[in-house]
């Protein structure tokens, strides 16, 4: 395992420990989010350099399983870092940093087949970029849904837990979840329409309705249904969070899941 990757894992693990320690101590002092973001900023730069230097040097996008997972998680971190200047995202780090550590370890252990795509194919690159950004946004939305379920559980137990005092109010989390879902849905709509109806321009061949296409459309329909019901009935609560997680699992099966099966299990 390269030394840079080990250092990144250690820094993210330290950030995870820092957040969890502050969460458990129930300190009266406000959470030092500025200090956390100050440490995260250079770490993100190094992480991004590791991901994008091969692209700049070889003029191809390498999309093996491990690389794809690392890129999606890096985008999630970038969205979290940027969003923290505009929204109260306290509590998201409780799940985000452990996921980052796990993804880096998985990427190192299961790199997958390193298939490259030329970066001068702009229709294809726009499709890939939009899809990955949608993945990152829906990843953040899914972590918010998990936090909503955990907070709901503690509130229904009518007990004062560190999680209740550390997280933003439940309504704020739900509002953030649906706001992120709207942006992700627009990006996913572009990717689905582009990859389905304009497949000749994007992939150079007609669309094939594989399991990847099927799961992508299913996740798009679930997200669309969630947003429609939210707009019509102000839907919220446990069921909305559960369906948000189901939609993301379907989206994962469409791309990352299929890459894992094809590259790691079937060695194709």
C-alpha beads as a LAMMPS data file, in Angstrom:
LAMMPS data file: protein, C-alpha beads

268 atoms
267 bonds

1 atom types
1 bond types

-500.0 500.0 xlo xhi
-500.0 500.0 ylo yhi
-500.0 500.0 zlo zhi

Masses

1 110.0

Atoms # bond

1 1 1 0.000 0.000 0.000
2 1 1 1.573 3.377 -1.019
3 1 1 2.714 5.598 1.829
4 1 1 0.482 8.475 0.662
5 1 1 -2.575 6.237 0.867
6 1 1 -1.588 5.094 4.369
7 1 1 -1.205 8.732 5.461
8 1 1 -4.625 9.609 4.041
9 1 1 -6.232 6.702 5.896
10 1 1 -4.557 7.772 9.154
11 1 1 -5.668 11.413 8.779
12 1 1 -9.268 10.468 7.994
13 1 1 -9.270 7.976 10.874
14 1 1 -7.974 10.717 13.192
15 1 1 -10.730 13.078 12.003
16 1 1 -13.296 10.335 12.639
17 1 1 -11.935 9.812 16.149
18 1 1 -11.961 13.573 16.792
19 1 1 -15.627 13.898 15.762
20 1 1 -16.741 10.820 17.699
21 1 1 -14.870 11.968 20.824
22 1 1 -16.504 15.404 20.675
23 1 1 -19.879 13.768 20.037
24 1 1 -19.568 11.475 23.082
25 1 1 -18.244 14.060 25.561
26 1 1 -21.394 16.246 25.436
27 1 1 -19.190 19.316 25.780
28 1 1 -20.879 22.661 26.379
29 1 1 -18.401 24.264 24.006
30 1 1 -19.472 24.593 20.352
31 1 1 -18.096 22.006 17.965
32 1 1 -14.825 23.352 16.396
33 1 1 -15.929 22.947 12.792
34 1 1 -13.393 25.523 11.532
35 1 1 -10.502 23.487 12.933
36 1 1 -11.882 20.331 11.322
37 1 1 -12.299 22.010 7.925
38 1 1 -8.789 23.487 8.170
39 1 1 -7.354 19.970 8.523
40 1 1 -9.672 18.536 5.891
41 1 1 -8.762 21.098 3.190
42 1 1 -5.107 20.043 2.589
43 1 1 -6.075 16.399 3.025
44 1 1 -8.631 16.769 0.234
45 1 1 -5.999 18.407 -1.992
46 1 1 -3.596 15.490 -1.504
47 1 1 -6.409 12.967 -1.967
48 1 1 -7.504 14.745 -5.154
49 1 1 -3.935 14.874 -6.469
50 1 1 -3.591 11.103 -6.015
51 1 1 -6.805 10.602 -8.010
52 1 1 -6.258 13.122 -10.803
53 1 1 -2.512 13.089 -11.480
54 1 1 -2.773 9.829 -13.492
55 1 1 -5.571 11.431 -15.528
56 1 1 -3.432 14.490 -16.336
57 1 1 -0.335 12.440 -17.120
58 1 1 -1.933 9.703 -19.240
59 1 1 -4.907 11.687 -20.643
60 1 1 -7.280 8.874 -19.715
61 1 1 -9.820 8.351 -16.954
62 1 1 -9.028 5.158 -15.071
63 1 1 -12.285 3.603 -13.860
64 1 1 -11.450 0.423 -11.971
65 1 1 -13.637 -0.548 -9.008
66 1 1 -11.307 0.878 -6.349
67 1 1 -10.708 4.087 -8.265
68 1 1 -14.437 4.625 -8.880
69 1 1 -15.258 4.175 -5.174
70 1 1 -12.427 6.505 -4.095
71 1 1 -13.523 9.169 -6.586
72 1 1 -17.149 9.070 -5.435
73 1 1 -16.121 9.329 -1.773
74 1 1 -13.743 12.183 -2.572
75 1 1 -16.647 14.016 -4.237
76 1 1 -18.753 13.402 -1.115
77 1 1 -16.000 14.947 1.006
78 1 1 -15.751 17.940 -1.326
79 1 1 -19.504 18.454 -1.135
80 1 1 -19.369 18.202 2.658
81 1 1 -16.440 20.652 2.918
82 1 1 -18.103 23.192 0.596
83 1 1 -21.565 22.766 2.085
84 1 1 -20.274 23.314 5.634
85 1 1 -19.762 27.008 4.816
86 1 1 -23.472 27.395 4.000
87 1 1 -25.316 24.759 6.047
88 1 1 -25.093 23.163 9.457
89 1 1 -23.867 19.677 8.542
90 1 1 -22.776 18.716 12.034
91 1 1 -23.164 14.995 12.572
92 1 1 -22.613 14.015 8.956
93 1 1 -18.927 13.422 9.759
94 1 1 -19.891 10.658 12.206
95 1 1 -20.691 8.463 9.201
96 1 1 -18.696 10.155 6.441
97 1 1 -15.159 9.715 7.796
98 1 1 -15.557 6.002 8.612
99 1 1 -16.955 5.506 5.090
100 1 1 -13.906 7.280 3.644
101 1 1 -11.487 5.056 5.575
102 1 1 -13.397 1.942 4.518
103 1 1 -13.481 3.019 0.862
104 1 1 -9.727 3.690 0.766
105 1 1 -8.993 0.277 2.260
106 1 1 -11.401 -1.407 -0.168
107 1 1 -9.849 0.466 -3.082
108 1 1 -6.363 -0.678 -2.071
109 1 1 -7.391 -4.296 -1.541
110 1 1 -9.748 -4.550 -4.556
111 1 1 -8.434 -2.150 -7.213
112 1 1 -10.312 -3.930 -10.008
113 1 1 -9.531 -3.827 -13.710
114 1 1 -8.002 -0.514 -14.707
115 1 1 -9.861 0.304 -17.915
116 1 1 -9.060 3.740 -19.314
117 1 1 -11.244 6.158 -21.273
118 1 1 -9.794 9.088 -23.298
119 1 1 -10.553 12.468 -21.751
120 1 1 -11.030 14.155 -25.153
121 1 1 -14.361 12.354 -25.683
122 1 1 -16.470 15.208 -24.303
123 1 1 -19.979 13.669 -24.549
124 1 1 -18.739 10.599 -22.678
125 1 1 -16.766 12.644 -20.125
126 1 1 -19.789 14.874 -19.461
127 1 1 -21.928 11.780 -18.919
128 1 1 -19.380 10.243 -16.522
129 1 1 -18.810 13.524 -14.659
130 1 1 -22.533 14.143 -14.198
131 1 1 -23.103 10.559 -13.051
132 1 1 -20.264 10.663 -10.513
133 1 1 -21.412 14.009 -9.121
134 1 1 -24.936 12.594 -8.761
135 1 1 -23.437 9.607 -6.935
136 1 1 -21.608 11.942 -4.549
137 1 1 -24.722 13.981 -3.818
138 1 1 -26.892 10.925 -3.310
139 1 1 -24.182 9.490 -1.042
140 1 1 -24.459 12.566 1.190
141 1 1 -28.274 12.385 1.022
142 1 1 -28.153 8.723 2.072
143 1 1 -25.937 9.467 5.082
144 1 1 -28.433 12.155 6.092
145 1 1 -31.206 9.551 5.792
146 1 1 -29.277 7.198 8.114
147 1 1 -28.838 10.039 10.629
148 1 1 -32.579 10.740 10.431
149 1 1 -33.341 7.102 11.246
150 1 1 -30.910 7.112 14.181
151 1 1 -32.280 10.395 15.507
152 1 1 -35.861 9.179 15.086
153 1 1 -34.997 6.065 17.056
154 1 1 -33.513 8.024 19.959
155 1 1 -36.345 10.565 20.020
156 1 1 -39.005 7.833 20.103
157 1 1 -37.137 6.205 22.977
158 1 1 -37.564 9.563 24.763
159 1 1 -34.035 9.464 26.035
160 1 1 -31.347 12.122 26.012
161 1 1 -28.482 10.675 24.022
162 1 1 -25.258 12.303 22.773
163 1 1 -26.618 11.961 19.238
164 1 1 -29.709 14.068 19.987
165 1 1 -27.620 16.880 21.441
166 1 1 -24.964 16.724 18.704
167 1 1 -27.109 16.592 15.548
168 1 1 -29.117 19.477 14.079
169 1 1 -32.915 19.337 14.565
170 1 1 -34.738 16.536 12.763
171 1 1 -36.652 18.900 10.487
172 1 1 -33.396 20.553 9.400
173 1 1 -31.903 17.182 8.477
174 1 1 -34.994 16.246 6.455
175 1 1 -34.959 19.589 4.653
176 1 1 -31.284 19.139 3.762
177 1 1 -31.944 15.591 2.587
178 1 1 -34.626 16.630 0.110
179 1 1 -32.700 19.704 -1.073
180 1 1 -29.717 17.508 -1.903
181 1 1 -32.031 14.965 -3.491
182 1 1 -33.448 17.578 -5.861
183 1 1 -30.004 18.547 -7.172
184 1 1 -28.918 14.920 -7.428
185 1 1 -32.140 14.024 -9.237
186 1 1 -31.547 16.707 -11.882
187 1 1 -28.009 15.415 -12.462
188 1 1 -29.216 11.809 -12.570
189 1 1 -31.986 12.757 -15.015
190 1 1 -29.394 14.200 -17.376
191 1 1 -27.226 11.071 -17.052
192 1 1 -30.154 8.662 -17.587
193 1 1 -31.581 10.559 -20.568
194 1 1 -28.140 11.090 -22.086
195 1 1 -27.097 7.472 -21.634
196 1 1 -30.413 6.047 -22.853
197 1 1 -31.677 8.227 -25.707
198 1 1 -28.330 9.584 -26.925
199 1 1 -26.255 6.445 -26.411
200 1 1 -24.825 6.648 -29.960
201 1 1 -23.267 10.037 -29.210
202 1 1 -22.119 9.128 -25.689
203 1 1 -20.959 5.507 -26.052
204 1 1 -20.657 5.195 -29.816
205 1 1 -23.250 2.402 -29.907
206 1 1 -27.012 1.943 -29.350
207 1 1 -28.269 1.525 -25.806
208 1 1 -28.303 -2.002 -24.362
209 1 1 -30.798 -2.633 -21.549
210 1 1 -28.437 -4.371 -19.157
211 1 1 -28.770 -4.674 -15.379
212 1 1 -26.842 -1.377 -15.146
213 1 1 -29.474 0.427 -17.212
214 1 1 -32.300 -1.258 -15.305
215 1 1 -31.034 -0.367 -11.831
216 1 1 -30.232 3.182 -12.953
217 1 1 -33.784 3.720 -14.188
218 1 1 -35.269 2.079 -11.059
219 1 1 -33.281 4.406 -8.781
220 1 1 -34.323 7.408 -10.907
221 1 1 -37.995 6.392 -10.568
222 1 1 -37.698 5.969 -6.791
223 1 1 -36.030 9.363 -6.338
224 1 1 -38.627 10.956 -8.615
225 1 1 -41.441 9.339 -6.638
226 1 1 -39.952 10.547 -3.351
227 1 1 -39.687 14.123 -4.585
228 1 1 -43.194 14.035 -6.082
229 1 1 -44.722 12.760 -2.852
230 1 1 -42.726 15.296 -0.841
231 1 1 -44.042 18.110 -3.051
232 1 1 -47.647 16.915 -2.892
233 1 1 -47.970 15.875 0.750
234 1 1 -44.867 17.280 2.531
235 1 1 -43.877 13.653 3.149
236 1 1 -41.214 13.117 5.784
237 1 1 -40.172 10.781 8.561
238 1 1 -38.894 7.228 8.773
239 1 1 -40.443 5.855 5.562
240 1 1 -38.993 8.667 3.454
241 1 1 -35.528 7.991 4.894
242 1 1 -35.833 4.228 4.281
243 1 1 -36.862 4.718 0.645
244 1 1 -33.967 7.146 0.183
245 1 1 -31.555 4.417 1.298
246 1 1 -33.255 1.854 -1.006
247 1 1 -32.896 4.235 -3.961
248 1 1 -29.173 4.658 -3.289
249 1 1 -28.645 0.913 -3.006
250 1 1 -30.273 0.531 -6.420
251 1 1 -28.011 3.264 -7.797
252 1 1 -24.961 1.519 -6.333
253 1 1 -25.971 -1.728 -8.031
254 1 1 -26.238 0.125 -11.325
255 1 1 -22.576 1.126 -11.494
256 1 1 -20.277 0.403 -8.547
257 1 1 -22.024 -2.872 -7.741
258 1 1 -21.786 -4.072 -11.337
259 1 1 -18.103 -3.119 -11.445
260 1 1 -17.444 -5.097 -8.266
261 1 1 -19.189 -8.198 -9.631
262 1 1 -17.590 -8.016 -13.091
263 1 1 -14.048 -7.034 -12.061
264 1 1 -13.567 -8.578 -8.612
265 1 1 -15.804 -11.656 -8.607
266 1 1 -15.970 -12.644 -12.287
267 1 1 -12.558 -11.138 -13.268
268 1 1 -13.923 -9.709 -16.519

Bonds

1 1 1 2
2 1 2 3
3 1 3 4
4 1 4 5
5 1 5 6
6 1 6 7
7 1 7 8
8 1 8 9
9 1 9 10
10 1 10 11
11 1 11 12
12 1 12 13
13 1 13 14
14 1 14 15
15 1 15 16
16 1 16 17
17 1 17 18
18 1 18 19
19 1 19 20
20 1 20 21
21 1 21 22
22 1 22 23
23 1 23 24
24 1 24 25
25 1 25 26
26 1 26 27
27 1 27 28
28 1 28 29
29 1 29 30
30 1 30 31
31 1 31 32
32 1 32 33
33 1 33 34
34 1 34 35
35 1 35 36
36 1 36 37
37 1 37 38
38 1 38 39
39 1 39 40
40 1 40 41
41 1 41 42
42 1 42 43
43 1 43 44
44 1 44 45
45 1 45 46
46 1 46 47
47 1 47 48
48 1 48 49
49 1 49 50
50 1 50 51
51 1 51 52
52 1 52 53
53 1 53 54
54 1 54 55
55 1 55 56
56 1 56 57
57 1 57 58
58 1 58 59
59 1 59 60
60 1 60 61
61 1 61 62
62 1 62 63
63 1 63 64
64 1 64 65
65 1 65 66
66 1 66 67
67 1 67 68
68 1 68 69
69 1 69 70
70 1 70 71
71 1 71 72
72 1 72 73
73 1 73 74
74 1 74 75
75 1 75 76
76 1 76 77
77 1 77 78
78 1 78 79
79 1 79 80
80 1 80 81
81 1 81 82
82 1 82 83
83 1 83 84
84 1 84 85
85 1 85 86
86 1 86 87
87 1 87 88
88 1 88 89
89 1 89 90
90 1 90 91
91 1 91 92
92 1 92 93
93 1 93 94
94 1 94 95
95 1 95 96
96 1 96 97
97 1 97 98
98 1 98 99
99 1 99 100
100 1 100 101
101 1 101 102
102 1 102 103
103 1 103 104
104 1 104 105
105 1 105 106
106 1 106 107
107 1 107 108
108 1 108 109
109 1 109 110
110 1 110 111
111 1 111 112
112 1 112 113
113 1 113 114
114 1 114 115
115 1 115 116
116 1 116 117
117 1 117 118
118 1 118 119
119 1 119 120
120 1 120 121
121 1 121 122
122 1 122 123
123 1 123 124
124 1 124 125
125 1 125 126
126 1 126 127
127 1 127 128
128 1 128 129
129 1 129 130
130 1 130 131
131 1 131 132
132 1 132 133
133 1 133 134
134 1 134 135
135 1 135 136
136 1 136 137
137 1 137 138
138 1 138 139
139 1 139 140
140 1 140 141
141 1 141 142
142 1 142 143
143 1 143 144
144 1 144 145
145 1 145 146
146 1 146 147
147 1 147 148
148 1 148 149
149 1 149 150
150 1 150 151
151 1 151 152
152 1 152 153
153 1 153 154
154 1 154 155
155 1 155 156
156 1 156 157
157 1 157 158
158 1 158 159
159 1 159 160
160 1 160 161
161 1 161 162
162 1 162 163
163 1 163 164
164 1 164 165
165 1 165 166
166 1 166 167
167 1 167 168
168 1 168 169
169 1 169 170
170 1 170 171
171 1 171 172
172 1 172 173
173 1 173 174
174 1 174 175
175 1 175 176
176 1 176 177
177 1 177 178
178 1 178 179
179 1 179 180
180 1 180 181
181 1 181 182
182 1 182 183
183 1 183 184
184 1 184 185
185 1 185 186
186 1 186 187
187 1 187 188
188 1 188 189
189 1 189 190
190 1 190 191
191 1 191 192
192 1 192 193
193 1 193 194
194 1 194 195
195 1 195 196
196 1 196 197
197 1 197 198
198 1 198 199
199 1 199 200
200 1 200 201
201 1 201 202
202 1 202 203
203 1 203 204
204 1 204 205
205 1 205 206
206 1 206 207
207 1 207 208
208 1 208 209
209 1 209 210
210 1 210 211
211 1 211 212
212 1 212 213
213 1 213 214
214 1 214 215
215 1 215 216
216 1 216 217
217 1 217 218
218 1 218 219
219 1 219 220
220 1 220 221
221 1 221 222
222 1 222 223
223 1 223 224
224 1 224 225
225 1 225 226
226 1 226 227
227 1 227 228
228 1 228 229
229 1 229 230
230 1 230 231
231 1 231 232
232 1 232 233
233 1 233 234
234 1 234 235
235 1 235 236
236 1 236 237
237 1 237 238
238 1 238 239
239 1 239 240
240 1 240 241
241 1 241 242
242 1 242 243
243 1 243 244
244 1 244 245
245 1 245 246
246 1 246 247
247 1 247 248
248 1 248 249
249 1 249 250
250 1 250 251
251 1 251 252
252 1 252 253
253 1 253 254
254 1 254 255
255 1 255 256
256 1 256 257
257 1 257 258
258 1 258 259
259 1 259 260
260 1 260 261
261 1 261 262
262 1 262 263
263 1 263 264
264 1 264 265
265 1 265 266
266 1 266 267
267 1 267 268
